[in-house]
């Protein structure tokens, strides 16, 4: 379905048959783009390693890099020419295995072996600090980028076709939940958001999202008889 068709379906839910319509196309279109982002983070449907921003040039002496704003999880990070990918750890593991990793005065320089991604900040930190120039390849989960956003009525969502239809429920829910709008209906809004959740799943909490960027090393303890 394209943007024009989705706007029409959303307006049917809203029963907005006024001329001109009570809700402008641009407003519905914005909510539909937001719906795509919501669907991406709930379903993790866009897995990307080919976009240019998935290739990070690591610089000598620089450990911290800001990733593209569409990325919400790093699933794999591998330096070109190295056999093994980097360990993706949270702050607690970094403190455990690399004490002082976030202190520039203590950090050693070598080929990076581990990294941590701050979902809140968008910063990706490698450790040890690179001792030379390297190329880092990322596999990420992301939302739609600017070029994939729907602007004209012929544009389609950056999702598989079978995931298009239910986007209308998010747009309708947001409009019905607008207390300053003429169509304000909190009960109707709750129903539409529930239908959206049924199609794409509940929104994960921050702890879940942060955990997606870790591949915690499992340590096996030896047992002796």
N, C-alpha and C positions, 0 to 999 in steps of 0.2 A: 504494500500500500504506500502511496505517496502522501506528502504533507497535506495536499488539498483534500484527499479522501479522508484522512484522519481528522482534519478540522471538521469536515461534514459530519462524521460519525460522532465526534465530541459534541457538536452542536445539537445533534439529535438527542443525546443523553440529557443535555441541559434544557431541551425543549425551547430553545432560543430561536423562534421564528420571526422575531421582530425585524422590521426594516427601517433603518439599518439595524443589524444585530446588536444585542446588548453587550456582547463580548467580541471585540475586534479580532480579526484573523491573526494579527501579530501577537496578541496576548495568548491565544490558544497555541500558536506555533512555538512560543517560548516555553510554555508548559510541556509541550510534546518533546522538545529538545531536552528538557529536564527529565522527562520520563525515560528517555533513552539512557541518560546517565544513571538513573536509579536502577534500570534494568541491568545495566552493565555491572554495577557493583553487587547486585543481588545474585546474578547468574554467572559472573566472571566469564562472559561469553567471548570477549575480545582478548585473545592471547596473542601477543605481538613480539616478534624478534626482528622484523624486517624494516620497521620505520627507522629513519636516520637517527632519531633520538634514542634508539636502543643501542647505539654504538657510542661509547664514551671514551674519548682520548684521555688517558691518565697521564698526569704530568709529574716530573720528578719533584718531590718535596710537597706535593699537594695531595691531601688525603680526603678532602670533602668536596662533593659535587652535588649540584642541584639538578634533579631530574625533571623531565617534562611534567607539566601540571596535570596531564591526563592519567599519569601512572598512579595506581593506588596499591600495587603490590609487585614486588620483584620476586620472581619464582626461581630464577637461575642467573648467575653472573659468572662469566668465564673469561679469563684473559687469553687472547689469541696466542697460540703457540704453547700454552700450558695444557697438560693432560687433564687435570682435575678442576672442576669449578670451585669458586670461593665458597667457604662456609658462610651461610646467611644466619646470623645470630641476632638475638635481642641484646639490649644493653647489659643485662645481668651476665649473659654468657661471655660477652666481650670483656667485662671486668674480670671474670673468672680466668679466662684463657690468655688475655692480653692486658694485664694490669697496666694502667697508665696510657691506654690506647687513645684516649681523648685529650691528652696533655701534650701539646707540641714540644714542650721542653724535654719530655721523656721518650717520645716516640722514636723508634729505630727506623731505619730505611732498608727495605728489601722488596722482594716481589710480594705483592699483597696476597694474603691467604684467606682472609675473612672480611666480612662487610656487614654493616647494619643499615637498614633503611628506616628513616623517620617519616612515617605516614603523615604526621601532623605538619612537619616542616618541609617535606619533599626532598630532604637532604640524604645523600647516600655516602657513607663513610667507609673507606677501605683501610685495612691495617694488615701488615705494617705499611707505613707511608711509602709510596713508590720511590725506588732508588733510581729509576730511569723511566723513559716514556714507554707506555704500554697501551694496547687497545683492549677495552673491556666490552664484551658482548652481553647484552641483557635479554632475558625472556621475562616479559611482564604481563600483568593483567592491567587493562586500562579502560577508560571511558572514551567516548567519541572525541576526536580532536576537532579543532575549529573548521577545518576543511570538510569534515563529515557532518557538520550540523545542517539541519534543514532550513533553507532560507526561501526558496521558491516553492510553489505548490507542486512542482514536478519532482522535487527532491524526495528521496526515500530515507528512512532511518538506517543507521549504520549497524543493523542487526539482521540476522537471517529472516527471510520473509515470514516464516511461521510465527515470529515473535513481534510482528508489527501491530496486529489488530488490538491487543489489549492495552496499548499505550494510551488509548483514549480515556481509560479510567483514571489515570493519574491526572491528566489535564482537566478532566471534568471535576475530579475531587478538589484540586487546587482552586478552581474557580468557585465552586460551591462553598469553599471554606473561607473565602474572602469576605470578611465582615463588612467591608466598605462597598461591596458589589451589590448590584440589584438582584442577583440570583443567590444570595447567601442562604445556605441550607446546611447546617452542621450535620444533621442526620444523613442527608443525601451525600455529603462529602465523605462521611465515614463509610458508607456503603460502597462508594466508588473506590476508595483506597483499599478496602477489604478485597474487592474484586481484582485490583492490581496486584496485591500481595498474593492472592491465590494463584495468579498467573506466573509471577516472577519470584515468589518467595519473600519472606520477611527480610527487612533490612538488617544486615549484620551489625553487631555493636563494635566499638573501637577495638576491644581486645581481640575479637575475631579477625578484624581487618589487619591488625598489627601482626598476628600470628601467621598470616599468609606469606609474609616476607621472611620467614625463618625456616631453616631445615636443621633443627637441633640435632647435634651429634649424639648418637647413642653410645654410651660407654658400657662395656660388658665387664662385670666383676668376676674374677676368678673364684671358683669354689673348690675347696680341698676336702677330701674325706679324712 
